[in-house]
Amino acid sequence: MGILRGAFVLVLACSAFGAAWTDRSEYDLVLTIRAEATPQKRLTLLDQWKIKYPQSELRQVRRELYLAAYQELADNNHMLDVAKEMVAEQPDNFVGAYWCTLLIPSAKNPSAELWALGQKAAARLMSGTRPEAVPEVEWATQKDSVELLGRRLKAWILWQTGDYPAAETEFQAYLAKNPNNAEMTAWYGMALAAEKQPEKTSRALWQLARAATIKDDQALPEATRRQVGELADRMYASFHGDSEGLEQMRTMAASSAAPPAEFKIETAAAIAARKADAEMLRSNPMLATWLGMRKQLDSPDGDKYFAETLRPSRLPRLKGTVIRCSPAKKPTEIVLGMSNAVTEEIVLKVATAFAREADPGTEIEFEGVADSFTKAPFQLTVMAEKDKITGWPEVAPVKKGR
């Protein structure tokens, strides 16, 4: 962010001293201001100039000198106030737009009005229009950095106002040109985390870990760098359930601005579900098999899964609970609950009727072929042969009369 700071403001200020003076007294006062080395005393003299000559033709130059003095004092709040005055009077003023763009992210209690001002200032810097006071040769070396500064603010405003998809685009565009900027990397990570989506959180953790590893001239201040690293560690442990894999991610992030396309951190909930599925597969394999099928059928690609995977081949052996039979007495259709005993999920059809119906709650095992499927209401129709069904009640023997 060093471009245009300090000397640039003073160059612009001094270059305008050929403008018309109100009188000799103003000229002498300005010479005194230029000669004053102490910023506090310079501010006092600038205040005198402002009071005595409020509408001076050099009031924009005066504001530039205010900026220089406040910059020496590291007084960002007053610098931003002055920059806002500059663009209020002259919306296309490059120096005002530059300092607004640089300082707005650090402003306390930013408002919608300040964001609107920031958007205009960022657009001015991203326009590529050369300031009149900057020679073309010098501008050629500064133009890209100025454009990045504008993009920095644009991304920040989009993030702060909750337009996360647009913010992501701007962060990516910035980091494509300047991938080692730790500040933007950290901001990008926090913007991704704000979306609270697992796939975005994985990428957010990558960016935060990377921001904490950058240690060159674009690194965060040491205290901030530690804070970002600690934030990444806490978020990772909370998201993943523990710190396993954190060090590996940190090492990978240090060498690349973006994670691989297949990069994904498994959530603690996903890990718990995977372990539960594994335990169910061990203890109740038929139920685990059905729940896996049901999950696929319920997905947006459920119809495709049915047509391309289930229908062409025989189903694995499954277990279900009879809910009802049709027709009564000698059924050819049995409605089964698979996940539980009350939710209708499969209609099992046989070619020849059973000799008797099964009572609701009867558990049967079967093999068959998927015939049809509807998603709403959910119903999978399976054709089965009677000899592939076990658990069906046998016909009670006929008692012979005495």
N, C-alpha and C positions, 0 to 999 in steps of 0.2 A: 504493500500500500504506500510505498515511499514516493511514487510518482507525483509530481507537481507540488509537493509539500514545501513549505518554507520559502526557499529561494524563488520558486515560481510565482508565488503571490507577490513577493516584493518586486520582482521584475515587472509584473503587470502594473503594479502601483507606480513605480518610478517612470514607466513608459508614458504614462498619461500626464506627467507634470507639465507638458507643454500646452495644456488646455488653458482656457481663459480664466484668469483670477478675478475674484470680486474686487480686490484692491491689494495694495502693497502689504498691508497688515496681514492679510490671509497668506500671502506668499511667504512672508517672514515666519509666520507661525508654523507653516508646513515644513520649512527648512529646519526649524528647531525640533520638530517631531522626528524628522529623519535623522537628525544628529543625536537624538537621545537613545542611549544604549539600554536603559533600564525599562523593561516592559510596563511596570506599574506607573512610572512617571510618564511614559509615552501614552498610556491610557488616559491619564489626567489631562494631558495636553490635547489628546483627541477629543475628549469631552468638551474642552474649551472651544475647540474648532467647531464642533457640532452645535454647541449652544449659540455661538456668535454667527455662524454661517450655516444655518440648517438646510438651505436650499442651494448650497454651493454646487457649481457644475462638476466639482470633483468629489461629490458625496459617495460615488461608488468606489473611487480610489480610497477615500477615507475609510470606508468599510473594509477594504482589503488590508489597510494598515491596522485596523482593529483586529482582523483575523490573525495577522502576523503576531500582534502583541498577545492575544489570548492563546495562540498556539504555543508561544514560549512559556506561558504559565500553565499549559496543559488544561486549560479551561474549556472543555468541549461544549458545555451547555451554552456559554456565551458565544462561542464560535458558531454554533448552530443558529442561535438567534440572529446573529449578523448575516449569516448566509441566507436565512429566510427573508430578511429585509432586502437583500440584493435581488433575489428572484421575484419578490413581490413587486418591486419597481421595474425590473427588467427581466421578464420570464426566460429570455434566452441567454441570460448572463452565464457564461461558462464557469467562472470562478465560484459563483453562488451555487450553481448546480453541482459542481464538483464537491464542495464541502457539505452540501445537503446530502448528497449520495454517500459520502464517506461517514458522516456522523449520525444519520438518522437511526441506524440499528442500535446505537448506544444511548438513544434518547430515553429519558424516564417517562413512563406513562404515555406511550405513543397513541395518537388519536387517528380517527378516520381522516381528519384534515391533514395530518402530517403524512399519512400514507399516500394520500392523493398528491401532495407536494412531492413526495419521494418518487412516485411513479413518473411524474413529469421530469424530475431531475434525472432519473435513470434513463429515460427516453432521450434526453438531450445528450447524455454521454454516449449512448449506444447509437446515436444517429451518424457518428463518424464525421460530423461537421467540424472543421478546423477553426479554433479560436483565432481571431484576426491577429492577436499579439504574438502568436506562436509561429515561427518560421516553418515552411513546408518540410524542410529537411528534419527539423526537430520533431515535428508532428508525426512524420513517418515512423519514428522510433517509439512514439508514445501512444499512438492511436489504439493499438490492440489492448494495451494495459488500461486505457481509459474506458474502452468498451467493456472490458471485464469488470471494472469497478461498477459500471452501470448495471451489468447483469447480476452482480453480487447483491445490490440493493433490490432489484426486481425479484430475485429468488427469495430474499428475506421477507419482503412484503407479502408475497403469495403464500409463503409458509405461515406468517403471523396471522393472515386473514383467513386461513383454513382452506385455501385453494391448493390442496396437496398435489393433484396430478400436474397442474401447471408449474408448481414450484419444483417438482421432481424434474420436469423437462429443463428448467432453467439451471438447476444445480448440475445436472448432467452436462449441459452445454458448457458451463463454466469449467467444470473439472476435466472435460475433454481437452481443454486448452491449458489448464493449469492444475494438473492432478495432485500436486504436492502442497496445495494450500490447506493447511490444517483447519483453519477457521471454517472454510466452506465445507470441508469434509465432515466436520463435527455438526454443523448446521444441517447438512443433508441427512446425516444419521438421525438427528432429532426430529426432522420433518417426516422421515419415513416411519419412525417409531410412533409419531402422533396418529398415524392412520390405524394403528391397532389391528393390523392384519398379519397373521403368522408369516406369510411369505415376505411381507415388507419388513417385519421385525428382524428376520434373518439378515436382510441387507442392511438394516439400520445398525445392527450389532457389528457388522463388518466395517461400516464407515466410522463408527465411534472408536472401534479398536484401532483402525488405521490412523485416525486423527491423533490418538494418544502415542503413536509410534513415530510420527514425523518430528524430526529434531533439527532440521536445517533452518535456513533464514526465514522460512514460512511457517515455522512451528508456532504452536500456541505458547503464551507465557507459561512458565514452568508450573505455577500453581494451578492454572486452568487445565494444562495438559494432564496433571495428576487427577484432577477432578473428573475429566472426561474418561480417563482410563478406569477410574473407580466406578463411574456410572456404567460403563460397558460391562465391567465384571459383575456388578449387581444385576443388571438387566439380563445378562446371559444366564446366571445362576437361577434367576426367577423364571425365565422363559423355558430353559432346558431342564430345570430341576436340580442341577448340580453344575460343577465347573468342568466336567469331563469334556475335552475337545476345545476348551477355551484357548489354551496356549497354542494349539495348532492353528486355530483361526487367526489369532493375533499374528503369528509368524507369516501366514499366507497374506493377510491384509497389508502387512508392512511392505510387501513387494508388488502389490497390484491395487490400482484405484477402484477396481470393480471386481466383485466375486465371479467365479465361473458360472456359466448359465445353469448348471445343475446344482449349485450350492444351496443347501437348505439345512437349517438347524432344527432338529426334531424337538417339538414342544414337550413339556413335562406331561401334558394330558395325552399326547400321542404315544409317548413311551409307556404310560400306564395302560392305555388301551391295548397297545401291542402286547404287553406282558399278560394282560387279562385274556386276550385272544389266544395267546400261546397256552395259557393254563386251561382254557376251555377246550382247545383242540386236544389237549392231553386227557382231560377228564370226561369230555362229552364231544367226541369228534363229529358226530352227525349234526348236532346242534350248531357247532362251530362252522361246519361246511355250509349249512343253510343260511346262517347269519351273513356269511361272506357273500353268498349268492344274492341274498335279499338286499344287501348294501349296494351291490352292483346294479340290480334292477331298479332300485330307488334313485340312482344317480341320473344326471341329465342324459347320459348315454345308455340308459337302461334298455331302451328298445333295440339299440344296436347290439348290446351285450346279449340280449335274448336271441336275436336273429343270427348273430355270427358265432356265438359260443354255446348257448344252451340248446337251441333247437337242433343243430346238426348232429349231436351226439347224445348218448344215453346219460341220464343224470346219475350221480353217485347215489349210493344207498342212503336214504334219509329216514328220519323218524318224525311222526306227527301224531297229533291228538284228535280223535274224531269229535267234531262239533255237531254235525247232523248228516243224515243219509237221505238219498232220494233215488227212486221212490221208496216209500215205507215198505217194510217187510222184506222186499227183495231188491236192494239198491244196486244201481249201476254207477252212481255218483256219490262220492264221499267228500264232504268239506272238512278240511283239516286245519288245525292251528299248528303252526310250526315253531314260532318263537315263544308261544305260550299256548295255554289250553283254550283261550276264548277269542283270539283274533283270527278271523278267516283269511287264509293266505293261499292255500292250494285246493283246487278241485281235482280229485283223483277219479279218473273214469276207467271203467273196465268194460270189456266187450260183452261179457255174459254176467248176468246178475248173481249176486251172492244169495245163498239160500236163506240167509237171515240178516237182519241189520245188526250193527254194533251200537252199543249204548254210548251216549256222549261221555267223553273222558277216557275212552278206550285208546290205548297207545298202539300204533302199528308201525311197522317198518316196511319200506317199499323201494322198488326200483322202477324206473319208467322213462318215458320220452316226453319232453316238453312239447306241447301242442299249440298253445296260444297264451297271450299275455296282455293284460291291461294294467295300466298304472294307476288309474283313478276311476273306480275303486280298485285297489290292488287285488289282482287275481292271476295266478299261474295255473293253467290247466295242464295236467299230466296224464298221459295215456299209460296204463299199466296192465300187465297180465296177472291174473289172479294168483298164479303160482310164484310170482315175485313179491307177493304181499304176505307178511307174517304178522301174527298177533290178532288176526280176525277170529272172532268167537266161532267155535264149531257148532254145528246144528245139534241140538240136544237129542239124544237117542229116543226113539219112540218106545214108550212103555207098553209091553204086551199085557193084554188082559188075562186074568186068572181063569 
